[in-house]
């Protein structure tokens, strides 16, 4: 079993289901993380490599004459204290956890191309949050091939619950217009990394008219446990989403999520 799977075992389907105003089902998952040093270290490496490959970090930091940890903390990672750094941290973490959910639990291929080109560390990356691909057979288009586009919104701090699932649904509706740009961005980034075979796989999804496939949209809200409000989540209305019939709705909640976010960034820098 690949080491990247280990922390995703902490994602547990509670079996609880909520219903939205327009009658859609919301899955409720819990992230039951543990203080397992080996799993956290492997996860921290996986997490760090979204921003900067370990094979590149010495080259990028050379001109600064700083350590790997200093480079990550001052150039790549969002700030832990100064706004909007903490909320960017929570957002990035949420997107990466949902990418892992899509890849390791739902079986999609999810290229991790979104964070490496960040030029301003305390800004979120533009475009669709998480894109996953399921190709039945490489090199052969199938109607059963799937493109999944998921939007993630997190709330790990504050005193009052916010309607984050509604925010994710509203953000997901915009993903339809951004699809072509997002696919192009992934293809370009894979090409820049000399991952030509993977870059060519993206082409299968760039001409839906000639080569149809199934589209799956998803909206995910992530919460610190005390900030999860089932009633507020049930007030979500997804009826105006253009792909309302193919929209997966998910909540992921957990204890001490913001503390975990900061710990993961600390570990990712310290263990670089």
Residue pairs with C-beta under 8 A, 6 or more apart in sequence:
3 42
3 46
4 42
4 43
4 46
4 100
4 104
5 104
6 36
6 38
6 39
6 42
6 43
7 33
7 39
7 40
7 42
7 43
7 100
8 100
8 101
8 104
8 105
10 31
10 32
10 33
10 34
11 29
11 30
11 31
11 97
11 101
11 105
11 252
12 29
12 30
12 31
12 32
13 27
13 28
13 29
14 28
14 29
14 30
16 28
17 25
17 26
17 27
17 28
18 25
18 26
18 28
18 230
18 233
18 234
18 251
19 25
19 26
19 234
20 26
20 233
20 234
20 235
20 236
20 237
20 238
20 249
21 234
21 235
21 236
21 237
21 239
22 237
22 238
22 239
22 244
24 236
24 238
24 244
24 247
24 249
25 249
26 165
26 233
26 234
26 236
26 249
26 250
26 251
27 248
27 249
27 250
27 251
28 250
28 251
28 253
29 101
29 250
29 251
29 252
29 253
30 252
30 253
30 254
31 97
31 252
31 253
31 254
31 257
32 254
33 254
33 260
40 263
40 264
40 267
41 267
41 271
43 264
44 264
44 267
44 268
44 271
45 54
45 268
45 271
47 93
47 96
47 264
47 265
47 268
48 54
48 72
48 268
48 269
48 272
49 112
50 92
50 96
50 112
50 114
50 115
50 116
51 72
51 76
51 77
51 115
51 116
51 118
52 60
52 72
52 76
52 116
53 116
54 272
57 68
57 71
57 72
57 272
58 68
60 71
60 75
61 67
61 68
61 70
61 71
61 75
64 70
64 71
64 75
66 74
68 269
68 272
69 269
69 270
69 272
72 268
72 269
72 272
73 269
75 121
76 118
76 121
77 89
77 121
77 265
77 268
77 269
78 84
78 85
78 86
78 88
78 89
78 92
78 121
78 122
78 265
79 85
79 86
79 121
79 122
80 86
80 89
80 262
80 265
82 122
84 122
84 123
85 121
85 122
86 157
86 258
87 157
88 121
88 122
88 123
88 124
89 261
89 262
89 265
90 154
90 155
90 156
90 157
90 257
90 258
90 261
91 124
91 152
91 153
91 154
92 115
92 124
93 154
93 261
93 264
94 152
94 153
94 154
94 220
94 222
95 114
95 129
95 130
95 152
96 112
97 152
97 222
97 252
98 129
98 130
98 150
98 152
98 218
98 220
98 222
98 252
99 110
99 112
99 130
99 132
101 220
101 250
101 252
102 108
102 110
102 130
102 132
102 148
102 150
102 218
103 109
103 110
103 132
106 132
106 148
107 134
108 132
108 133
108 134
108 146
108 148
109 132
109 133
109 134
109 135
109 201
110 130
110 131
110 132
110 133
111 131
111 133
111 186
111 189
111 190
111 198
113 185
113 186
113 189
113 190
114 125
114 127
114 129
115 125
116 189
117 125
117 189
118 125
127 178
127 181
127 182
127 185
128 149
128 151
128 175
128 178
128 179
128 182
129 150
129 151
129 152
129 171
129 175
130 148
130 149
130 150
130 151
130 152
130 218
131 147
131 148
131 149
131 150
131 182
131 183
131 186
132 147
132 148
132 150
133 145
133 146
133 147
133 148
133 201
133 202
133 204
133 205
134 145
134 146
134 147
134 148
135 142
135 145
135 201
135 204
136 142
136 144
136 145
138 201
141 204
141 211
141 213
142 213
143 212
143 213
143 214
144 213
144 214
145 204
145 205
145 213
145 214
146 213
146 214
146 215
146 216
147 205
147 213
147 214
147 215
147 216
148 215
148 216
148 217
148 218
149 172
149 175
149 179
149 182
149 215
149 216
149 217
149 218
150 172
150 217
150 218
150 219
150 220
150 248
151 168
151 169
151 171
151 172
151 175
151 217
151 218
151 219
151 220
152 168
152 220
152 221
152 222
153 164
153 165
153 167
153 168
153 171
153 219
153 220
153 221
153 222
154 164
154 221
154 222
154 223
154 257
155 161
155 162
155 164
155 221
155 222
155 223
155 224
155 227
156 222
156 223
156 224
156 227
156 257
156 258
156 261
157 224
157 227
157 258
158 227
160 227
161 223
161 227
161 228
161 229
161 232
162 227
162 232
163 232
163 233
163 235
163 236
164 221
164 222
164 223
165 219
165 220
165 221
165 233
165 236
165 249
165 251
166 235
166 236
166 237
167 221
168 219
168 220
168 221
169 219
169 236
169 237
169 238
169 241
169 247
169 249
171 219
172 217
172 218
172 219
172 241
172 247
173 240
173 241
173 242
175 182
175 217
176 217
176 242
176 243
180 206
183 202
183 205
183 206
184 206
186 202
187 199
187 202
187 203
187 206
188 199
190 196
190 198
190 199
190 202
191 199
204 211
204 213
205 213
214 246
215 243
215 246
216 246
216 248
217 241
217 243
217 246
217 247
217 248
218 247
218 248
218 249
218 250
219 238
219 247
219 248
219 249
219 250
220 249
220 250
220 251
220 252
221 233
221 250
221 251
221 252
222 251
222 252
222 253
222 257
223 251
223 252
223 253
223 254
223 257
224 253
224 254
224 255
224 256
224 257
224 258
225 253
225 254
225 255
225 257
228 251
228 253
233 251
236 249
238 244
238 247
238 249
241 247
254 260
